[in-house]
């Protein structure tokens, strides 16, 4: 017959059992801790969404044929490192599409992607639908949305006049009204998807050297219409004309801030994109 256990032995056994149970109940598996940490990190992420055309993309003609990563001096690239939410850095998502107009943004495929060329951040469907999806999926965590859309609309209108100046003058009011109406519809969708995000619309500057007496008033009218559309939906408007087309300047500033004098490219130089980033900030 086995000897009876002493009270000391029983006490030691109970302590060991309770300690083991406590460790089992309070310890967290490494995988669960890692998952929780990853979830917390995702919840803390803050975002900057760049939308629009070649300006949003950071396009420069001499880089065509290179990967999207080579277009890294655009205003979105320069703005993103300046943005912080407390101690949290803001991550850039850039849907900018060279060739995009206010029409294709809402109802068509990105022309750049349609030609088989790479985007910074690829998306399916229209840029507007992709933007709305992103804003809804990250609601409350998008600090800034910037939008540049006007250049390709203007180019299409001017091309339709085949160089006829009177046609441009006569048709400009209707063309501007169309751009503003399309822009208003786009901003309405973006604001609904992210009512708490800061939304900034980039205006137009004039690269028509030699025709400024005719084109400056038209560009100013376009900017006024876009500014009104922005204000209607709680967005800020950044007007680049005073920077790119200072009063009395006949085009010298454009040689610095665009690539016009380098290779006939009306897109901003690195200095021009820096000026746009400063303006939009």
N, C-alpha and C positions, 0 to 999 in steps of 0.2 A: 504494500500500500504506500503510495507516494506521500512524502512528508508534506504537511500543510504549508502554504506560502505565508511568509511573514508579512506583516502590515507594511514594512519598509519596501518589500518587493512589489506589493500591490501598488503602493503609492508611486514608485518609480515607473512601473508599467503604465499607469494612468497618465502620468506626466508626459511620457514619451508619445502616447497615443494622441493626447490633446495637442501637443506641439506639432505632430505630423499633420493632424487635421487642420490646424491653424495655417500652417505653411501651404497646404493644398488649397485652402479657400482664399487665401490672400495673395498668393503669387499669381502673376500674369504671364502666360506663355510669351516667349519672345516674338512669335509671329503675330500674336494679337497686339502686343505693344507696338510693333512696327507698323501694323495696319492702322492703328489709332493715330500714330504719329503722322503717317502719310495723309490720313483724312484731315487732320488738323492743319497740315501744311496746305492742302488743296483749299480748305475753307478760308485760309488767310491770304491766298494769292490775290493780287490785284492786277488789273488789265488795262491796257491802252489799245484801242481798236482803230486802225487807220483804214479809211475807206476812200474810194474814188478812182481817179484816173492815173495817168502817168506821173503826175506830181506826187500823189500819195505813194506811188510805187518807188519814186526816187529815180526816174528814168533819165538817162543821158545817152545820146545816140551812139557815141563812140564805144560804149560798152556792149552794144548789141552782139549777140553770139556768145556772150559769157553767161555763166550761171546766175541765178537770181541773187546769190550771195554777193556778187560783185557790185550790185547796185545798193551800196551800203552807206551812201552819204546823203540820202534824202532827208527831208525834214522830220519824218517819223523816226528814223534811226537816231537823229540828233535829239529829238524831244524825249524819247523813252528813257534814257539814262537820267534825265533831270527829274523824273516823276517818282515821288515816294508817297507811301501811305503810312505815316508813322515811321517805323524802322523797316517796313516792307517795301522792296523795290517793285516797280510796276513792269509787267511783262508785255512786250509788244506783239500784237497779232496784226499783220498787214495784208489786207485783201486788195490793196490797190492794183488796178488793172489798166495798163496802157491801152489807149483806144476807147475806154469806157465813156459813154455819154449819159445824160440823165435818162435817156430812153432805154439803152441797153442795161443800165444799172438795175432798172426795175423790171424789165420784161424780156431781156435777151441774155445770150451767153457772153461771157467776157471775151472780147475779140482777141486779146493776147493769148489766152489759154486756148481759144478756138484755133489759133494758128500753130498750136503745139509748143508754145513757148512757156517757160516756167514762171510761176508766181512765187512770191515770198511764202505765202500760206495758201495752199490750194483750197478750193471750195467747189461744191456742186450746185447746179442751178444758177439763179441770178445772184448777183452780189448783194442785192437788197435782202433776199430770202436768207442768204448765208449770214448776213449781219444780224438780222432779227433773231435767227436761231442762236447765234453766239450770245447776243445780249440777254436773251431769255434764259439760256443755260447758265449764265454767269451773273444773273441779276443781283444787284447790290454790290458787285465786286468789280465793276468796270468804272474806272475813275475818269477816263477821257475817251471821247470819240471825235476824230477829226474827219472832215469830208471836203474833198476837192472835186468838183464837177462843173465844168463850163467850157473847157477848151475844145473838145471834140464837137459839141453842139455848135459852137461858134464857127469852127472850120467847115462843118457841113453846110451851114447857112451861107457863108461867104462863097463856098464852091458852087452853090446853086445859082449864084449871080454871075458866074463866069467873068469876073473882073469888072462888071458894070457897077460903077460907084453909085449911080442913082438908084439902082436896084438895092444896093446895100443900105443906103440911107432910107429908102421907102420901106424896106422890109424889116429893118432893125427893131422897131417897137414890137411887132408881132413875134419876132424870134426871141426877144428878151422876155416877153410875157410867157412864152412857152417854156423857156428854161426855168423861169421862176415858179411856174405852176408845177412843173415836174419836180423841182427841188422841194417845194412845199410838201408834196405828197410823200417824198422820200423821208424828209425830216419828221413828218407826222408818224410814220411807221417806226422810225428809230426812237423817237421820244416815248412812244407808247411802250416799246420793249424795254427801255431803260430810262425811266423818268428821273432817276437820281444821278445819272451820269452827266458830266460836263460835255457839252457838244459844241464844237467849233467848226465853222464853215470858212473855208479859204476862198477869198475873192479873186478877181482877175487883174492881170497887169497887161500893158500894151506893148507888143513887140513889133508893131508895124512902123518901123523907122522910116521917116520920110513922109508919112501920112498922118502924123499925130494930130494936125488940126481937124482932120475928119474923124479919126478913130478914137481919140481921147474922149470926146463927149459920149460916144457910143459905149465905151468900156465903163465910164462913170455911171451911165444909165443902167448898165448890166449889174454893176456892183450895188447900186441903190436897190434894185429889184431883189437881188439875192439877199441883201441885208434885211430887207423887209420880210422875206420868207423865213429867214433865220429867226428874227425876233418873234414872229408869229408862233414859233414852236420852242421858245425858250433857249435858243442857241445863240452863241456869240458869233460875231462876224469879224474876220481879220482881213482888212483891206491892204493889199500889197502895193497899190499904185503909188502912194507917197514914197515908198522905198525904192521901187523899181523905176518909177517915172516921176522923179522929183520935179517940182515946178521949174519950168524953163529949160529942163534938160532935153537935148535933142537926140539922145541915144547913147551918150558916153557911159552912163551908169549901167546900161544893159550889156555893154561889153564886159563888165566885171561880174555882173550878177546872172548872166545867161551865157550860153555857148554860141551866141549868134556870131560874134566876131572871130571865133575859133574855127567853126565848121558849119555855120549856118543853122545850128540847132537852137531853137527858141526855148529849150528847157533850161532850168537853172544850172549854173556852175555849182561847184562845191560851196563857193561863197554865197551864191544865191539861195541855196537850200539852207545854209546857216542863217541867212537873213530871214527866211520864211519861218524857221524854227523859233528864232528870237521873237518875231512878230506874233506867232501863234501862242507862244508861252505867255 
